[in-house]
Amino acid sequence: MKVIKFILLLCTLLAKDISSSGLVTALPHPTSASPVSLGLLYGRADTDVTEGKIGGEWKIVGNSGVEAMHIAVVSHNEIVIIDKVEANPIKQANGNPAISTLYNIETNEYRILNLDSDTFCTAGSWFSNGTLLHAGGAENQFGYNEGYQSIRFFTPGDGADWSEIPGGMTSRRWYPAMATLPSGDVLVFGGAYKGTGKNNAGINNPTYEIWPAAGGVPEKAFDMPFLTETLPYNLYAFLHVMPNNEGKQIAFVFVNKQGILYDFDTATILKRLPEMPGGHRSYPLTGNSVLLPLNPPYYKPIVMICGGNTEMEIETLSEASCGRIDPTEDNPQWEMDDFGGVGRVMPDSVIMPTGKILYLNGAGAGFAGYHRGPNTNPLYVAIKPVLAPSVYDPETKEWSRFAPSTIPRMYHSVATLVSDGRIFVAGSNPQGDVYTESEFPTEYRVEMFSPPYLLTGLVRPKITSVGEYTELNTQRIPVSYGLNVEVTVISGQDVPNFKAVVIHHGFVTHSNHFSQRFVSCNIMSAKYLKKRDTSILLTVEMPPYSSILPPGPSYLYILDNEVPADAAVELLLN
Ligand SMILES: *[C@@H]1O[C@H](CO)[C@@H](O)[C@H](O)[C@H]1NC(C)=O
């Protein structure tokens, strides 16, 4: 009989070992921090990058139609792309230059979507029912209305398009942060009353509002004095909901160098974290924050913040430091490292199906913003594009690098994992309008990066059924928290060795990956359906609580010896 390896962890451990505070039990924190060093490497990959397949493979696959300033994975094969208002060459139905498309990763073609208001520097997050909420914007131009206070909805499906509540928010928000709360409601947090290079007290909007999943509009906005204390680098806050088993809505909130633990049910600060060492981490000294993979039974929430810069100077090398912290510990401390020796401002972070973190895009010096001077003689405020991704292993804390891209991805670029395991990379446009004849042009080329796990030569597993569903990715499969789901997988490998993970891709813009989560699942059992067959029945336990993985759309990835299935399956978790 063939042997199948799988992870079996008993769920009874879970209830027993969660601390009485309701927050997930913390492990002891490391005692010493490693020194911070400045990165001196940018441009092409340094010499220790392994070329070719071991370092992954880049391909230019298509054209995004509009510049990819904001994206969301909205189905197993589609990505919604949202630009700002600018003179893109394609037109929407009413004749205005298009600013949104729906990109198909199988055909590499797009369909033009229709919007009414300016979407410049907005954010998004999913309602628990599977509708994407998109909020904020900027001034009117090119036939578009002002969008500062707009709320927009997108529900994926045949012929789906945007709908909008003009002026729907309680106040104007440019550069707001967003998150899906455990309740399924959507938080819209902070922002500025108008566009700015860096925020100031005159335009700061130190409030948040919560959009109810049950329908209707927020009754009021809540004051957030933390956003006044942290001026001027306080836009696009990093938000991560913290796991707990008491149904609490607690999030880690971080801007500039300051982090707090905030209870959204009682509107109170529970804890202030020590100031993070190193430079500033928020716009225009833009860094990145990722919640590292959550693993049963403790789902210990370790946040890792990387990159940014120390000052708003073009020649200043980007921050080559990362800090990790578990904000739920009794006495949380930052554990610093050197970001793999490569400084980056405006990094994107993508959690890969293997649980390793891919850092890509951004620049080795400078800050986020448009170029200065005329298009024909631009002075770019971010320079030295970093073309080779850095890879971080959250378990060993080791860094490595993958093969470089050839396309600089500067201010306003994006990256996300897609259901087939590749990484979608697009965007870049450090100018106020379309300009293609430049060192850092308005960039429409879409790249796909295939990480080494897709190039091993090992046969990829195939998911053939999930629960009672045998037609996969024709609709979202509804599952509930804690449910044991039967998943049939075909393995072509000699000694199958499975992992099951659920990933929420969130909403990506300006180096923020709002609500991005990776949660490992317990595989409770695995058995061959027939003797000497390649079909294997796995019983996969869904994450137990909505504070661990937000309600709404997420994707089930099955890995066989670290090679992900040819297609992850879209779920609707509630
Ligand atoms: C989901 O909820 C939002 C907010 O109540 C609503 O606007 C949207 O139409 C709902 N979507 C679906 C698919 O029911």
The ligand as a MOL file (V3000), in Angstrom:
LIG
                    3D

  0  0  0     0  0            999 V3000
M  V30 BEGIN CTAB
M  V30 COUNTS 14 14 0 0 0
M  V30 BEGIN ATOM
M  V30 1 C -23.6940 42.1850 -0.0670 0
M  V30 2 O -23.9260 43.1510 0.9260 0
M  V30 3 C -23.7920 44.4930 0.4870 0
M  V30 4 C -23.9840 45.3800 1.7010 0
M  V30 5 O -25.1810 45.0680 2.3330 0
M  V30 6 C -24.7880 44.7700 -0.6230 0
M  V30 7 O -24.6240 46.0720 -1.1060 0
M  V30 8 C -24.5700 43.7710 -1.7600 0
M  V30 9 O -25.5420 43.9360 -2.7530 0
M  V30 10 C -24.6390 42.3440 -1.2290 0
M  V30 11 N -24.2540 41.4260 -2.2760 0
M  V30 12 C -24.8890 40.2970 -2.5460 0
M  V30 13 C -24.2890 39.4230 -3.5900 0
M  V30 14 O -25.9120 39.9690 -1.9820 0
M  V30 END ATOM
M  V30 BEGIN BOND
M  V30 1 1 1 2
M  V30 2 1 1 10
M  V30 3 1 2 3
M  V30 4 1 3 4
M  V30 5 1 3 6
M  V30 6 1 4 5
M  V30 7 1 6 7
M  V30 8 1 6 8
M  V30 9 1 8 9
M  V30 10 1 8 10
M  V30 11 1 10 11
M  V30 12 1 11 12
M  V30 13 1 12 13
M  V30 14 2 12 14
M  V30 END BOND
M  V30 END CTAB
M  END
